[in-house]
Amino acid sequence: MKLFFLYVLTISISVVVSCCDAYAQADSALWELSNVLSAKASFEQDKNARIEQLKRAFRQEPTALRKRQTALRLADEYKKYQIDSAIKYISVVKSLGEQEKNAFATNQASIYLAGLYSSAGKFIECEQLLRSVRRNELAEELLPAYFESYTAFNSHYGQSSDNELYFRRSEVYRDSLLSVLDTGSLDFQVAIATRYLFRNDAEQAEHILQTLLKSTTDEQPERGLIAYLIGVIYKNRGDVDRQLYYFALSAISDTKNVVKDNASLQSLAQCFYKMGDIDRAFLFIQEAINDSEFCNVRYRSLENSSFYSIINAAFQDKEQAKKRMLWHNLAVISFLTFLLIVALFILYIQLKKLRAARASLHDANQELKELNAQLLDVNRDLSESNHIKEAYIAQFFDLCSNYIDKIDEQRKVLLKKFTAKQYDEISRLLKSQDLLKNELEELYHNFDIIFLNLYPSFIDDFNNLLRPDERIILKTGELLNTELRIFALIRLGITDSAKIASFLRYSLRTVYNYRVKVRAKVAGSKDEFEERIRNIGDFRSM
């Protein structure tokens, strides 16, 4: 009994692990497919570049043989991409073969064209072309294509007409195809696996297909068909996760190889529809519809269109349900919002009086603070002004006394020379500028001393307003230079350039140029520079 229980438990665990593994594989493959579909445009761009290159080569080919070979390559590029263009170029191959009276090339093109007509839904034209080809005159290497075209024609027409007879004929021609294919070729392995699948021998078919899947890469277009057939096997078994996985692998390969004639996207849409995931079902059926319309493969368009209406109806129903739910939620939110507004209004009424009282008190406090600040500013300005006046009045009397003494001394010198009748010396003294120059230098020196005594930090504060590389460095023994002296006068409230020029005995243009030059060195706002000058410097009473 214990052994039986352990056996059942082991089997159950294996099944659970297998299911989890299948789900993880499907999820990973679907995530990769999402990324591949995002890059779909780049794959198509690469394919179109190859096609354009072949078209240029086709136009430049010098001989009919070369043109026919290039047209055949163009038809191969277009075969699973855009069937009308493939028909166009294989028709060129057929026409050139007929002109050359080349039976092989003509038969090859006719068989190829018949297969394209079958995919495009032109069944009459397809059958006529196939009947025009004489089976007993065909080269052996054309027999696989011949039987493959007949297989496709019967399969497509049977699907279109829902006639079982043509499906049976399709299987007969597949048997003929297998009899002429190289048993070691990939085409043979795919064809025989397909025969096993249609004859309900799924295990044998899966064994062959799994082997082929491992030996192929996404760069091989056949991988898409191989993965799709394995997906069909699991679809028949009802294994949703594994059919999603293999259909996703098929879609990845088809997208990378720009195979527009594909069934994997539609199959994924059907899977998600049965799972109830309408959004993803709609996404994949839309991709399938776009591919089939671009490729113009009739039987794909019919399949997709019939299923699209079902998914689209479900999608629209879901969207309508979402809208109804949205309106319901909106109504509930609106009602709750109304209640909230009423509550807030009541709260507002209750708080209004308290807020008004606080606002009045705040305004009164603010006014009091502003008045106090204004009073402090006025007191500070008056104190500074009084100290400046006191300092300058004392210096004024001192300078006036010095100037009186100097004038008296100069008078005595001139009187002495006049008494001695040294008129030339008197003339020389009167014409000399040395006295004026010395007096100006002394005047500026006295101004610098007085100003720096009043504002000892002026130079440092002034330099802090300039960019570091533009700061003023005074020469040895120099208290203020011309630039600093101009802005020292501005600090004292003399902002008129004409008055500054008169005091410093410079031209108005020179003063203006100095002011502009210094403004260009300012680190901050140039418009506020002189206002900041008037507020710098620690005032110190003398």
PAZA-154397 format. One record per residue (C-alpha): residue in one letter; z, x, y. Coordinates in steps of 0.001 Angstrom, whole numbers, plus 500000, padded with zeros to 6 digits. Each point is the difference from the previous one (the first is absolute). Last residue first. Example, Ala and Ser with C-alpha at 12.3 -4.5 7.8 and 13.67 -1.06 7.14 Angstrom:
2
s507140513670498940 a500660498630496560 
//
This chain:
542
m513753535623607513 s499923496745498072 r498054500145496748 f497120497712499033 d498729500478496470 g496224500104500225 i497528497306499096 n499498496467501387 r497401500707502713 i497988502053497505 r499972497003497599 e498299497919502700 e497587502899500537 f499000499988496316 e499760496227499381 d496201499819500309 k499543503257498071 s501701498554496901 g501458502671497725 a499482503735499545 v498873500708503563 k497701502987500517 a497225498016501737 r502584498687502500 v500668503639501005 k496358500589500958 v499758496686501869 r503081500821502137 y498774503540500704 n496538498711500969 y501491497477502419 v502147502681501662 t496962502261500402 r497856497141501374 l502617499156502657 s499904503614501197 y503137502069499625 r502749500736502547 l502790499134497538 f501506497380502324 s496658498771501328 a498492499782496488 i503034498026498762 k499702497640502953 a496285499461499336 s500615499563496246 d502367497087500663 t502594499892497208 i503022501355501869 g502861498315498079 l502151503052499266 r498477500190496510 i496548500025501668 l501147503025502040 a501062501691496747 f496583499037498603 i498253502078502656 r502503502850499605 l499477500085496201 e496251500430500432 t500403502638502747 n502478502110498043 l503742499523499951 l502841502554499666 e497943503185499483 g501929503199499345 t497974500810496883 k497015497653499746 l500477496384499049 i498722498526496688 i498534496510500376 r499394497957496815 e496411499447498821 d500318501031496324 p503015497754499456 r498302496945501589 l501656499018503257 l502878497565500714 n502512502436498503 n498812502555502564 f501276497790502867 d503396499517498317 d500350503764499572 i498976500688503629 f502207497240501450 s503187500970498144 p501772501429503112 y499195496986502204 l502034500285503239 n500467503756499748 l496390500231498898 f498906498169503153 i502112502128502368 i498854503278498472 d496344498962499908 f500099498774503595 n501599503272501147 h497285501972498247 y497325497757501463 l501362500558503536 e500412503748499371 e496396500235498855 l498917497981503004 e501995502248502378 n498527503130498471 k496469498667500325 l500565498931503583 l501434503410500947 d497227501801498170 q497244498042501725 s499535502598502804 k498272498917503246 l503196499770502054 l501271503324498729 r496723501757500784 s499827498527503492 i503572501208500710 e499070503455498720 d496984500060502266 y502135498931502957 q502501502799499653 k501015499801503661 a503489501319499197 t501412496840501537 f497566497979497872 k501048501930496872 k503664499201500682 l499208496414500832 l497967499630496736 v502846501413497892 k502591497840501800 r497915496900499475 q499606500820496267 e503785500272499685 d500437496703501802 i497426498345497721 k501708501466496923 d503436498773501126 i498621496549500743 y498280499953496557 n503263500948498286 s501882497232501788 c497279497506499091 l500160501148496386 d503784499524499847 f499798496653501737 f497352498829497525 q501913501405497038 a503032497924500935 i497809496954500616 y498192500643496696 a503155500014497936 e501487496988501716 k496760498057499740 i499615500880496324 h503624499013499337 n499521496704501786 s496756499258498177 e501555500749496625 s502978497778500739 l497786497263501358 d497699500219496960 r502958499940497616 n501584497082501812 v496719498093500006 d499435500696496303 l503575498970499150 l499622496797502004 q496706499226498261 a501611500557496599 n502951497809500926 l497684497279501240 e497941500226496812 k503120499828497844 l501264496970501934 e496637498291499639 q500043500680496266 n503510498690499638 a499081496784501826 d496839499650497929 h501973500516496781 l502569497420500998 s497269497491500810 a498186500777496732 r503213499668498018 a500642496589501526 a496415498910499319 r500192501283496418 l503197498056499389 k498417496876501456 k496867500377497896 l501781500781496744 q500604496426498938 i496568498831501133 y498375502926498186 l501901499211496825 i498721496438500127 f496455501286500578 l500371502512497162 a501068497250497620 v497076497810501077 i497603502939499617 l501389500754496539 l499533496408498930 f496402500104501240 t499422503277498162 l501356498440496811 f497518497156500410 s497130502418500728 i500946502169497014 v499962496965497722 a496636498845501383 l498534503520499702 n501243500257496433 h498222496756499151 w496869501102501854 l500015503304498121 m500546498252496690 r497041497770500733 k497939503036500992 k500996501858496838 a499072496955497916 q496640499868501786 e499463503692499257 k500862499400496349 d497574497099499805 q497332502175501663 f500599502729497421 a499835497522497134 a496710498622501351 n498700503548500515 i500965500931496448 i498117497059498517 s496974500337502316 y499846503734499286 f499757499395496241 s496649498274500167 s498773502351502720 n501022503129498108 e498194499038496800 l496874498844501854 s499958503133502177 r500371502207496925 y497102498154498281 r497802500494503052 v500527503699500706 n499296500225503724 c501778503368500408 f501435499059503395 e500776496442498900 s501583501276496765 d502155502541501824 n501198497573502693 i500829497358497372 a501971502537497932 e501984501158503067 q500784496362500846 i500994499394496383 f502377502970500260 l501762498864503198 f500175496355498911 a501705500954496718 r502329502290501946 d501121497120502216 i500040497457497166 d502553501858497879 g500589497089497598 m499689502170496884 k496847498099498995 y498520500740503444 f501031503641499699 c498113500364496750 q496922498151501283 a499842502245503088 l500272503080497787 s497076498705497920 q497942499467503153 l500700503572501100 s499117501407496571 a496623498283499610 n497810502514501825 d496484500130501460 k501130501688503253 v500484503342498264 v500901502373502835 n501007502798497585 k503519500158501486 t500180496202500123 d498796499561496396 s502460502624498712 i502945498441501820 a498914496487498934 s499924501059496333 l503442501595500249 a501266496772501625 f498446497929497205 y501773502291497538 y503432499653501601 l499726496280500738 q498915499420496374 r503015502011498906 d502479498019502094 v498562496591499049 d499959500383496195 g498446496654498968 r498229501503496979 n496568498968501280 k500900501583503349 y501084503121498135 i496515500338498476 v498348499153503343 g501983502827501643 i498687502390497350 l496473498860500924 y500728500622503709 a501328503506499325 i496759500916498200 l497803498372502663 g501723501912502827 r499917503241498013 e496194499713499671 p499649500835503722 q501230503578499335 e501872501466503009 d503120498097498973 t500279502229496957 t499029499634496319 s501458501389496744 k503199497945500040 l498081496781500656 l497575500764497146 t502850500304497491 q501540496803501322 l496617498287499654 i499507501011496370 h503489498898498911 e499761496859502143 a496771498894498270 q501469500594496546 e503106498000500908 a498014497228501710 d497801499138497006 n499153496593501428 r496223500364499508 f499565500222503790 l502483502897500111 y498418501846497077 r496592499709501686 t501453501279503303 a501517502977498160 i496560500674498485 a498370499945503433 v502630502215501663 q499811502608497191 f496199499960500024 d499828500444503786 l502454502926499798 s497676501811497624 g500934501317496569 t498211497229498092 d496786500722501912 l498607496547500773 v497122498455498053 s501903497836497500 l502659499108502572 l497368498398502223 s498690497940497092 d503543498766499365 r500285499179503706 y496703498097499702 v501510497793497305 e503180499516502068 s497962498820502970 r498073497631497735 r503334498403499045 f500920499615503688 y496567498517500622 l500517497302497391 e503420499088501433 n498410498533503120 d502255499758503049 s496873500159502181 s501217502806502291 q502143501711497356 g497214499797497452 y497592501333502608 h502259502931500754 s500641500858496355 n496375499543498958 f498726502138502871 a502697502674499529 t499175500445496285 y496258500070500745 s500572502656502672 e502174502044497601 f497328499728497310 y497357501475502316 a502343502619501492 p500904501237496512 l496293499934498935 l498768502150502899 e500782503328498277 e497976498911496970 a496810499586502023 l498793496421500090 e496686498973498455 n501499497825497230 r502132498070502480 r497154499081502279 v501456499317503438 s498524496869501569 r502621497914498205 l502753501864501833 l498282499444503336 q499520496287499404 e503621499600498878 c501321501648503174 e497687498044502303 i501203496760498421 f503672501110500125 k500175500866503673 g503795499769500068 a500455503304501887 s501605501613496936 s497013498954497843 y497528501183502641 l501737503404499987 g499687500269496210 a496341499026500199 l499431502674502662 y501361502734497704 i497789498801497141 s496961499852502282 a500793503394501561 q500229501729496591 n496857498217498821 t498058501168503052 a501370503565499809 f499105500283496291 a496574498401500440 n498965502389502783 k496817498598501449 e500824502049503123 q499547496892502131 e501990497975497435 g502831502534500113 l499973499921503805 s500281496192499973 k502820500065497446 v501956502620501976 v499479498008503212 s501284496906498200 i503020502094498975 y500535500663503716 k499934496368501139 i501959498695497010 a502784502522500769 s499956498861503624 d500447496377498886 i502794501056497582 q502311501531502536 y502767502110498481 k499840499913496211 k496305500932499848 y499758501531503508 e500672503623499042 d497883499684496826 a497165498441502026 l500178502943502413 r499757502417497067 l496915498134498743 a498475500177503498 t500573503781499943 q498169500360496674 r497135497782501124 k499627501886503277 r499913503306498100 l497273498717497695 a498030498527502909 t499954503381501714 p501102501423503360 e503531498528500171 q501016499649503668 r500715496260500089 f501912500189496705 a502080502964501229 r501050498045503069 k500889497037497806 l501959502259497632 q502098501324502893 e500563496469501253 i501201498964496542 r502426502926499768 a501411499148503458 n500267496341498991 k502094501040496996 d502333502118502156 q500431497141502501 e500709497579497165 f502828502237498761 s501335500284503584 a499934496217500464 k502016499427496833 a502912502176501210 s502373497020500324 l498667498751496660 v501059503317498429 n503519499709501457 s500412496451498663 l498611501115496639 e502661502739499833 w502722497392500574 l498401497754497363 a499985502901497514 s503679500771500647 d501025496342499619 a497980499647496805 q501525503157498499 a503524498895500973 y499446496573498437 a498641501556496796 d503015502350499787 c502414497122500498 c498232498009497278 s500047502961497588 v503690500632500705 v500799496316499308 v497924499982496788 s501589503229498777 i503487498641500737 s499247496836498026 i498636501976497008 t503070502205499960 l502325496982500197 v498171498258497151 y500272503135497812 l503656500483500895 f500732496385499027 f498135500400496712 l501929503170499234 k503270498235500759 m499101497160497632 
//
